[in-house]
Amino acid sequence: MTRVDQWVWAVRLYRTRSIASSAIKAGHVRLNGDRAKPASPVKVGDEVRVRAEGYEKVFEVVELLSKRVGAPIAAQAYVDRSPPPPPKDEFFGAFGDRDRGAGRPTKRERRELDRLRGQ
């Protein structure tokens, strides 16, 4: 068995083990539906859910890794069962971006942008 913080770091879901441990303590990682602790054991067949970038990624453990490996080998250690990411709202993007070099919005332009964004 391997610790969950070691496994998510080894399969490159987090850049460092300390970041992985902090994310687990903050409740961003679930193991088989339950909130995990950094030292929770991971077994083959377990489901690991990682909340990142506004949506949840779901992984099934296929191989146990305790040391960080290259990306192609790490990708073989899990099966990604994540639903597709939500589509980006094209309407919001069209009005939320400013042209490069347009400068800072005026007070009137900022109010119009806020009104379009629904704030």
Order of alpha helices (4+ residues) and beta strands (2+ residues): beta-alpha-alpha-beta-beta-beta-beta-beta-alpha-beta-alpha-alpha
